[in-house]
Structures are given as C-alpha cells and as structure tokens.
Amino acid sequence: MSRPDYIPSLDGLRGVAALLVVEAHIGFIFPITAPHLVTLGDEAVGLFFALSGFLMAHLYGSRPVTRENVLDFLVSRFARIYPVYLAAVVFVAMLSIMQNLDFVQPIVGVTDFVRHVFLLGSSGVFWSIPPEIQFYLLFPVLWLCLARPHRYSGVIVGLTVVVVVDGLIELPGPGIMLVSKLPYFLFGAIAGMMHSHWNKWNPSAITGILTLFLLAVFFTYRHILSGFSPEFWSLQSAVAAAVIVGLVARQPPIAAHVLAAAPVRFLGKISFSLYLFHVPIMFLTRLTFDALMPEPALIVVTHFVAAIGAWFIHETIEVPGRRRLVQLWQDNRLRMVPRETPADQMDRAILNLQEIEKRLLRGETSTMADQRQISTTPEPDAADGTVIQDNRNGKLRA
C-alpha cells in the first residue's frame, strides 16, 4: 500500500538523473565513442542534490526538533548511504590493485582507500557522497530554522549570506566540500517546505508540459547556449534545479505520466546502486564481451548489465544493509535515548497545568504565550515507522 508522502514522479526524476550520469561516463568505458557524446553528468548530480534537500525538508521539516528525532534522522540517513557506499569502495579498490586490469577510475594506495572509507574520497562518482553526508550533518540546524524561523532568524540570514557569497565568487563545483553545493541543497529544502505547506494547488496539463520543457532546458542549455553560462555550478542552476524538483513533486498531468512510468521508477528505485556501481560493472562487461560484438551493440549490453547488476546490489546489499542498521538502532535506542511512558507524560502535563495555574494566580498571564503546547497523547512508537524513515526513505531516496 502506498504511503501519503510517497511521490512516484520523484522516483522517476531520480531515475532520469541516474541514467544521465551513466551516459556521462560512457566515454571512460568506450574512449572511441567519447568525442561523439554530450555529457550531462553535472546537471544530473545537481538535480540529485536539490532532490535531497527537498526530501529532507518535506519528510522531516514539520516534525518537532528533539534529540530523539535528530538521532533517528542521522541514523536513518547513514544507514541509507553507507553500507552500499562502503561495498562500492571496497569493490573499486579491489579492481584498482589487480595487475594489468587498468581500471579507469582507481582508488590508489592505502591512504586513498582510508580517505574513501571515512567519506573523504573523490575517485569517480564518490566525490559527491561527502557533500551529501555533510548536508545531513548540517540539516538539524536547518531543521531548527524551519521549525522556528523567528527565533533563528540570525542563522537564516547567515545561510543566506553564505549562498550569496558562494554565487558571487563562483566557487568551483565538483569537489568533496559542501560549500559549493550548498545552494542546491538549500533551494531544494525551500522547495520541500513550500510543497508541504502549499498542498492545495492542483497543477494543470499545461504545467506538466512546462515541467518537462524546463527539465529538457535544464539539461541542455549549456550545450545549446555555450556562451550563456559555461560554469554549471551557479546560483541560477541551483534555483532551476529546485524549481524543477518542486514542480515534479506536484505530479502535474503529462509530466507525472512520463516520470511515474514503471520503467523510469524502476531506475529511480535502483538509482543509488546504479550510480555507485555502473562504472565498474560496465568496465568489466566490456572486458568480457569486447571481442564478441561491435561497439554500438556492446554499449547497449553494458547498459543492460549495469541495470541488472544495480538491481541485484540494491536487493542484496543496499536494502538489507539499511534495514540491519536501522534495526540495530531501534533495538538499542531506548537505552541511548530514554523515552517517557504515557504515565510520565501525564504527570508532566499535570505539573505544567499546575505551574500555569500558579502563574495565573500571580497575575502573570503574559507568560501564556511562551507555554509549550501540552499534549497527553503519547508519541507514536518508532516500531510503526513514523520516526525512523527506513522504508519511507527506501522509496524517497535522496
């Protein structure tokens, strides 16, 4: 049964972005074909970043910012990323040390391997994972800003200044530091917040056509108007990525029909495993079948094998690894993060009411505005999946 926060079109958008990253790396596997390719990898990764910011704000932004919720968030995101990431790093490291293999994107030496294990590596597609993790560590601050914008207005102004300065000095794009990618995450988060609050808008078919048009322009404008913006990693690109993600999330007609189609959603489902493993899988596939077929046919075969391999890794490493880590956290969270029982909550509510009554008797009615909302309803248990976003994030991958 589908959940109310599952947005099929976003799965499809992720699938399109993952496929374009694969296309961008064909030149590494087939150098003869490389001069004839138009690569769109930067745009696809930028869209991934905006999508991640959107989903974090949409899924978590309306929740209370408590120590328990923040820890649940960090654990679920680490479980989502790290097990399959580590498997990819180990796999690439093994290929890199094989003699006479000449892997195209190697991890060289023990130091480089350790850097990758600790999420500081930049070989191949791995460069984009450290900024993602760094954003997860920053998100609790952003979460506070979303929950209490008046109280944390100074932080909001500070983040705004960072984004503007980033745009003015045009920091380089690809790299393992968050700073140059921060506009994509932040504008995506703003789009996610707007989506959660503006839920009455029902877009028309014209909006769907416009969404697909904007998506096509986003991926092709640098190649059509090469003199307009030679550098992709800019504020304009970040805003455009966030607008596209926000429009797709509304699931407008026609666009939703295209992006929510089963084959595209399948690519979205396996997108993270496909993103991490497509280069080594395609590299090994070419070595295996190079002498058996012409290059155009071999390119098709490598795509097919990469998709099948990514699906296998998704089912055997990515999903089980995530579930295992989340389950370990759930089994031990009560010892690490004590929770109140319903009786404790009732006692606390009574004490709060008594305190309010005392203040009223003293004539301190002005303090009522500062009182927290009192609820005697116990919080839903984590076992119901309402706090730990294991299954939910399995669908809404960021």
Contacts in CASP RR format, 6 or more apart in sequence:
PFRMAT RR
TARGET T0000
AUTHOR 0000-0000-0000
METHOD contacts of the structure
MODEL  1
MSRPDYIPSLDGLRGVAALLVVEAHIGFIFPITAPHLVTLGDEAVGLFFA
LSGFLMAHLYGSRPVTRENVLDFLVSRFARIYPVYLAAVVFVAMLSIMQN
LDFVQPIVGVTDFVRHVFLLGSSGVFWSIPPEIQFYLLFPVLWLCLARPH
RYSGVIVGLTVVVVVDGLIELPGPGIMLVSKLPYFLFGAIAGMMHSHWNK
WNPSAITGILTLFLLAVFFTYRHILSGFSPEFWSLQSAVAAAVIVGLVAR
QPPIAAHVLAAAPVRFLGKISFSLYLFHVPIMFLTRLTFDALMPEPALIV
VTHFVAAIGAWFIHETIEVPGRRRLVQLWQDNRLRMVPRETPADQMDRAI
LNLQEIEKRLLRGETSTMADQRQISTTPEPDAADGTVIQDNRNGKLRA
3 392 0 8 1.000
3 395 0 8 1.000
5 58 0 8 1.000
5 59 0 8 1.000
5 392 0 8 1.000
5 396 0 8 1.000
6 392 0 8 1.000
6 395 0 8 1.000
6 396 0 8 1.000
7 248 0 8 1.000
7 249 0 8 1.000
7 251 0 8 1.000
7 396 0 8 1.000
8 251 0 8 1.000
8 256 0 8 1.000
8 259 0 8 1.000
8 260 0 8 1.000
8 265 0 8 1.000
9 248 0 8 1.000
9 249 0 8 1.000
9 251 0 8 1.000
9 255 0 8 1.000
9 256 0 8 1.000
9 259 0 8 1.000
9 260 0 8 1.000
10 51 0 8 1.000
10 54 0 8 1.000
10 55 0 8 1.000
10 245 0 8 1.000
10 248 0 8 1.000
10 249 0 8 1.000
10 396 0 8 1.000
11 259 0 8 1.000
11 260 0 8 1.000
11 264 0 8 1.000
11 265 0 8 1.000
11 268 0 8 1.000
11 269 0 8 1.000
11 395 0 8 1.000
11 396 0 8 1.000
11 397 0 8 1.000
12 259 0 8 1.000
12 260 0 8 1.000
12 261 0 8 1.000
12 264 0 8 1.000
12 265 0 8 1.000
12 267 0 8 1.000
12 268 0 8 1.000
13 47 0 8 1.000
13 51 0 8 1.000
13 215 0 8 1.000
13 244 0 8 1.000
13 245 0 8 1.000
13 248 0 8 1.000
13 259 0 8 1.000
14 48 0 8 1.000
14 51 0 8 1.000
14 267 0 8 1.000
14 268 0 8 1.000
14 271 0 8 1.000
14 397 0 8 1.000
15 264 0 8 1.000
15 265 0 8 1.000
15 267 0 8 1.000
15 268 0 8 1.000
15 271 0 8 1.000
16 44 0 8 1.000
16 215 0 8 1.000
16 259 0 8 1.000
16 264 0 8 1.000
16 267 0 8 1.000
17 44 0 8 1.000
17 45 0 8 1.000
17 47 0 8 1.000
17 48 0 8 1.000
17 51 0 8 1.000
17 271 0 8 1.000
18 44 0 8 1.000
18 267 0 8 1.000
18 268 0 8 1.000
18 270 0 8 1.000
18 271 0 8 1.000
18 272 0 8 1.000
18 274 0 8 1.000
18 275 0 8 1.000
19 267 0 8 1.000
20 40 0 8 1.000
20 41 0 8 1.000
20 43 0 8 1.000
20 44 0 8 1.000
20 219 0 8 1.000
21 41 0 8 1.000
21 44 0 8 1.000
21 45 0 8 1.000
21 125 0 8 1.000
21 275 0 8 1.000
21 278 0 8 1.000
22 274 0 8 1.000
22 278 0 8 1.000
22 282 0 8 1.000
22 303 0 8 1.000
22 306 0 8 1.000
23 37 0 8 1.000
23 39 0 8 1.000
23 40 0 8 1.000
23 41 0 8 1.000
24 37 0 8 1.000
24 39 0 8 1.000
24 40 0 8 1.000
24 41 0 8 1.000
24 44 0 8 1.000
25 125 0 8 1.000
25 278 0 8 1.000
25 279 0 8 1.000
25 282 0 8 1.000
26 33 0 8 1.000
26 34 0 8 1.000
26 37 0 8 1.000
26 282 0 8 1.000
26 299 0 8 1.000
27 33 0 8 1.000
27 34 0 8 1.000
27 37 0 8 1.000
28 34 0 8 1.000
28 104 0 8 1.000
28 105 0 8 1.000
28 279 0 8 1.000
28 283 0 8 1.000
29 104 0 8 1.000
29 279 0 8 1.000
29 282 0 8 1.000
29 283 0 8 1.000
29 286 0 8 1.000
29 302 0 8 1.000
30 286 0 8 1.000
30 295 0 8 1.000
30 298 0 8 1.000
30 299 0 8 1.000
32 295 0 8 1.000
33 295 0 8 1.000
33 299 0 8 1.000
38 223 0 8 1.000
40 219 0 8 1.000
40 220 0 8 1.000
42 173 0 8 1.000
42 174 0 8 1.000
42 232 0 8 1.000
42 233 0 8 1.000
43 218 0 8 1.000
43 219 0 8 1.000
43 222 0 8 1.000
43 232 0 8 1.000
43 237 0 8 1.000
44 219 0 8 1.000
45 128 0 8 1.000
46 181 0 8 1.000
46 184 0 8 1.000
46 237 0 8 1.000
46 238 0 8 1.000
46 241 0 8 1.000
47 218 0 8 1.000
47 241 0 8 1.000
47 244 0 8 1.000
47 245 0 8 1.000
48 128 0 8 1.000
48 398 0 8 1.000
49 128 0 8 1.000
49 131 0 8 1.000
49 132 0 8 1.000
49 135 0 8 1.000
49 181 0 8 1.000
49 184 0 8 1.000
49 185 0 8 1.000
49 241 0 8 1.000
50 184 0 8 1.000
50 185 0 8 1.000
50 187 0 8 1.000
50 188 0 8 1.000
50 191 0 8 1.000
50 238 0 8 1.000
50 241 0 8 1.000
50 242 0 8 1.000
50 244 0 8 1.000
50 245 0 8 1.000
51 188 0 8 1.000
51 245 0 8 1.000
51 398 0 8 1.000
52 132 0 8 1.000
52 135 0 8 1.000
52 185 0 8 1.000
52 188 0 8 1.000
52 398 0 8 1.000
53 135 0 8 1.000
53 139 0 8 1.000
53 184 0 8 1.000
53 185 0 8 1.000
53 186 0 8 1.000
53 188 0 8 1.000
53 189 0 8 1.000
53 192 0 8 1.000
53 398 0 8 1.000
54 188 0 8 1.000
54 189 0 8 1.000
54 191 0 8 1.000
54 192 0 8 1.000
54 195 0 8 1.000
54 242 0 8 1.000
54 245 0 8 1.000
54 246 0 8 1.000
54 249 0 8 1.000
54 398 0 8 1.000
55 192 0 8 1.000
55 393 0 8 1.000
55 396 0 8 1.000
55 398 0 8 1.000
56 135 0 8 1.000
56 136 0 8 1.000
56 139 0 8 1.000
56 142 0 8 1.000
56 189 0 8 1.000
56 398 0 8 1.000
57 142 0 8 1.000
57 146 0 8 1.000
57 188 0 8 1.000
57 189 0 8 1.000
57 190 0 8 1.000
57 191 0 8 1.000
57 192 0 8 1.000
57 193 0 8 1.000
57 196 0 8 1.000
58 192 0 8 1.000
58 193 0 8 1.000
58 195 0 8 1.000
58 196 0 8 1.000
58 249 0 8 1.000
59 389 0 8 1.000
59 392 0 8 1.000
59 393 0 8 1.000
59 396 0 8 1.000
60 69 0 8 1.000
60 73 0 8 1.000
60 139 0 8 1.000
60 143 0 8 1.000
60 389 0 8 1.000
61 143 0 8 1.000
61 146 0 8 1.000
61 147 0 8 1.000
61 193 0 8 1.000
61 196 0 8 1.000
62 196 0 8 1.000
63 69 0 8 1.000
64 147 0 8 1.000
65 140 0 8 1.000
65 143 0 8 1.000
65 144 0 8 1.000
65 147 0 8 1.000
67 337 0 8 1.000
68 333 0 8 1.000
68 337 0 8 1.000
68 339 0 8 1.000
68 387 0 8 1.000
69 387 0 8 1.000
70 140 0 8 1.000
70 143 0 8 1.000
71 333 0 8 1.000
71 336 0 8 1.000
71 337 0 8 1.000
72 329 0 8 1.000
72 333 0 8 1.000
72 382 0 8 1.000
72 387 0 8 1.000
72 388 0 8 1.000
72 389 0 8 1.000
73 136 0 8 1.000
73 139 0 8 1.000
73 140 0 8 1.000
73 143 0 8 1.000
73 389 0 8 1.000
74 136 0 8 1.000
74 137 0 8 1.000
74 140 0 8 1.000
75 325 0 8 1.000
75 326 0 8 1.000
75 329 0 8 1.000
75 388 0 8 1.000
76 326 0 8 1.000
76 388 0 8 1.000
76 389 0 8 1.000
76 390 0 8 1.000
76 393 0 8 1.000
77 136 0 8 1.000
77 393 0 8 1.000
78 133 0 8 1.000
78 136 0 8 1.000
78 325 0 8 1.000
79 321 0 8 1.000
79 322 0 8 1.000
79 323 0 8 1.000
79 324 0 8 1.000
79 325 0 8 1.000
79 326 0 8 1.000
79 329 0 8 1.000
79 390 0 8 1.000
80 322 0 8 1.000
80 393 0 8 1.000
80 394 0 8 1.000
80 397 0 8 1.000
80 398 0 8 1.000
81 129 0 8 1.000
81 132 0 8 1.000
81 133 0 8 1.000
81 272 0 8 1.000
82 119 0 8 1.000
82 325 0 8 1.000
83 317 0 8 1.000
83 318 0 8 1.000
83 321 0 8 1.000
83 322 0 8 1.000
83 324 0 8 1.000
83 325 0 8 1.000
84 272 0 8 1.000
84 273 0 8 1.000
84 276 0 8 1.000
84 313 0 8 1.000
84 314 0 8 1.000
84 317 0 8 1.000
84 318 0 8 1.000
84 321 0 8 1.000
85 119 0 8 1.000
85 126 0 8 1.000
85 129 0 8 1.000
85 276 0 8 1.000
86 117 0 8 1.000
87 313 0 8 1.000
87 317 0 8 1.000
88 126 0 8 1.000
88 276 0 8 1.000
88 277 0 8 1.000
88 280 0 8 1.000
89 107 0 8 1.000
89 113 0 8 1.000
89 116 0 8 1.000
89 117 0 8 1.000
89 126 0 8 1.000
91 277 0 8 1.000
91 280 0 8 1.000
92 103 0 8 1.000
92 105 0 8 1.000
92 106 0 8 1.000
92 107 0 8 1.000
92 123 0 8 1.000
92 126 0 8 1.000
92 280 0 8 1.000
93 107 0 8 1.000
93 113 0 8 1.000
93 116 0 8 1.000
95 101 0 8 1.000
95 103 0 8 1.000
95 106 0 8 1.000
95 280 0 8 1.000
95 283 0 8 1.000
95 284 0 8 1.000
96 103 0 8 1.000
96 106 0 8 1.000
96 107 0 8 1.000
96 108 0 8 1.000
96 109 0 8 1.000
103 280 0 8 1.000
103 283 0 8 1.000
104 279 0 8 1.000
104 283 0 8 1.000
105 123 0 8 1.000
105 124 0 8 1.000
105 125 0 8 1.000
105 279 0 8 1.000
106 123 0 8 1.000
107 113 0 8 1.000
107 116 0 8 1.000
107 123 0 8 1.000
112 121 0 8 1.000
112 123 0 8 1.000
115 121 0 8 1.000
116 123 0 8 1.000
116 126 0 8 1.000
119 129 0 8 1.000
119 130 0 8 1.000
119 133 0 8 1.000
120 130 0 8 1.000
120 176 0 8 1.000
121 127 0 8 1.000
121 130 0 8 1.000
121 176 0 8 1.000
122 130 0 8 1.000
122 175 0 8 1.000
122 176 0 8 1.000
124 279 0 8 1.000
125 275 0 8 1.000
125 276 0 8 1.000
125 279 0 8 1.000
126 276 0 8 1.000
127 174 0 8 1.000
127 175 0 8 1.000
127 176 0 8 1.000
130 175 0 8 1.000
130 176 0 8 1.000
130 177 0 8 1.000
130 178 0 8 1.000
131 175 0 8 1.000
131 176 0 8 1.000
131 177 0 8 1.000
131 178 0 8 1.000
131 181 0 8 1.000
132 398 0 8 1.000
134 177 0 8 1.000
134 178 0 8 1.000
135 178 0 8 1.000
135 181 0 8 1.000
135 182 0 8 1.000
135 185 0 8 1.000
138 178 0 8 1.000
138 185 0 8 1.000
139 189 0 8 1.000
141 155 0 8 1.000
142 159 0 8 1.000
142 186 0 8 1.000
142 189 0 8 1.000
144 152 0 8 1.000
144 155 0 8 1.000
145 152 0 8 1.000
145 155 0 8 1.000
145 156 0 8 1.000
145 159 0 8 1.000
146 189 0 8 1.000
146 193 0 8 1.000
149 156 0 8 1.000
159 182 0 8 1.000
159 186 0 8 1.000
162 179 0 8 1.000
162 182 0 8 1.000
163 182 0 8 1.000
163 183 0 8 1.000
163 186 0 8 1.000
163 235 0 8 1.000
164 235 0 8 1.000
166 179 0 8 1.000
166 180 0 8 1.000
166 182 0 8 1.000
166 183 0 8 1.000
166 235 0 8 1.000
167 183 0 8 1.000
167 234 0 8 1.000
167 235 0 8 1.000
170 231 0 8 1.000
170 233 0 8 1.000
170 234 0 8 1.000
171 179 0 8 1.000
171 180 0 8 1.000
171 233 0 8 1.000
172 180 0 8 1.000
172 233 0 8 1.000
173 180 0 8 1.000
173 181 0 8 1.000
173 231 0 8 1.000
173 232 0 8 1.000
173 233 0 8 1.000
174 233 0 8 1.000
178 185 0 8 1.000
180 233 0 8 1.000
181 233 0 8 1.000
183 235 0 8 1.000
183 238 0 8 1.000
183 239 0 8 1.000
184 237 0 8 1.000
184 238 0 8 1.000
184 241 0 8 1.000
184 242 0 8 1.000
186 238 0 8 1.000
187 238 0 8 1.000
187 239 0 8 1.000
187 241 0 8 1.000
187 242 0 8 1.000
188 241 0 8 1.000
188 242 0 8 1.000
188 245 0 8 1.000
188 246 0 8 1.000
190 242 0 8 1.000
191 242 0 8 1.000
191 243 0 8 1.000
191 245 0 8 1.000
191 246 0 8 1.000
191 249 0 8 1.000
192 245 0 8 1.000
192 246 0 8 1.000
192 249 0 8 1.000
194 246 0 8 1.000
195 246 0 8 1.000
195 249 0 8 1.000
195 250 0 8 1.000
201 250 0 8 1.000
203 247 0 8 1.000
203 250 0 8 1.000
203 251 0 8 1.000
203 252 0 8 1.000
203 253 0 8 1.000
204 252 0 8 1.000
204 253 0 8 1.000
205 252 0 8 1.000
205 253 0 8 1.000
205 254 0 8 1.000
207 247 0 8 1.000
207 250 0 8 1.000
207 252 0 8 1.000
207 253 0 8 1.000
207 255 0 8 1.000
208 247 0 8 1.000
208 252 0 8 1.000
208 253 0 8 1.000
208 254 0 8 1.000
208 255 0 8 1.000
208 256 0 8 1.000
209 254 0 8 1.000
209 255 0 8 1.000
210 247 0 8 1.000
211 244 0 8 1.000
211 247 0 8 1.000
211 248 0 8 1.000
211 252 0 8 1.000
211 255 0 8 1.000
212 254 0 8 1.000
212 255 0 8 1.000
212 258 0 8 1.000
214 240 0 8 1.000
214 243 0 8 1.000
214 244 0 8 1.000
214 247 0 8 1.000
215 244 0 8 1.000
215 248 0 8 1.000
218 237 0 8 1.000
218 240 0 8 1.000
218 241 0 8 1.000
218 244 0 8 1.000
221 228 0 8 1.000
221 229 0 8 1.000
222 228 0 8 1.000
222 229 0 8 1.000
222 230 0 8 1.000
222 232 0 8 1.000
229 236 0 8 1.000
229 237 0 8 1.000
247 255 0 8 1.000
248 255 0 8 1.000
248 259 0 8 1.000
251 260 0 8 1.000
258 264 0 8 1.000
266 311 0 8 1.000
267 274 0 8 1.000
267 307 0 8 1.000
268 397 0 8 1.000
269 314 0 8 1.000
269 395 0 8 1.000
269 397 0 8 1.000
270 307 0 8 1.000
270 310 0 8 1.000
270 311 0 8 1.000
270 314 0 8 1.000
271 397 0 8 1.000
272 314 0 8 1.000
272 318 0 8 1.000
272 397 0 8 1.000
273 309 0 8 1.000
273 310 0 8 1.000
273 311 0 8 1.000
273 313 0 8 1.000
273 314 0 8 1.000
273 317 0 8 1.000
273 318 0 8 1.000
274 306 0 8 1.000
274 307 0 8 1.000
274 310 0 8 1.000
277 306 0 8 1.000
277 309 0 8 1.000
277 310 0 8 1.000
277 313 0 8 1.000
278 306 0 8 1.000
278 310 0 8 1.000
281 302 0 8 1.000
281 305 0 8 1.000
281 306 0 8 1.000
281 309 0 8 1.000
281 310 0 8 1.000
282 302 0 8 1.000
282 303 0 8 1.000
282 305 0 8 1.000
282 306 0 8 1.000
285 298 0 8 1.000
285 301 0 8 1.000
285 302 0 8 1.000
285 305 0 8 1.000
285 306 0 8 1.000
286 298 0 8 1.000
286 302 0 8 1.000
289 298 0 8 1.000
289 301 0 8 1.000
290 298 0 8 1.000
293 301 0 8 1.000
319 394 0 8 1.000
322 390 0 8 1.000
322 393 0 8 1.000
322 394 0 8 1.000
323 390 0 8 1.000
326 388 0 8 1.000
326 390 0 8 1.000
329 388 0 8 1.000
330 382 0 8 1.000
330 383 0 8 1.000
330 388 0 8 1.000
333 382 0 8 1.000
339 379 0 8 1.000
340 348 0 8 1.000
340 378 0 8 1.000
341 378 0 8 1.000
342 378 0 8 1.000
345 375 0 8 1.000
345 376 0 8 1.000
345 378 0 8 1.000
346 376 0 8 1.000
349 374 0 8 1.000
349 375 0 8 1.000
349 376 0 8 1.000
352 371 0 8 1.000
352 372 0 8 1.000
352 374 0 8 1.000
353 374 0 8 1.000
356 368 0 8 1.000
356 371 0 8 1.000
359 365 0 8 1.000
359 367 0 8 1.000
359 368 0 8 1.000
379 387 0 8 1.000
380 386 0 8 1.000
380 387 0 8 1.000
382 388 0 8 1.000
385 391 0 8 1.000
385 392 0 8 1.000
END
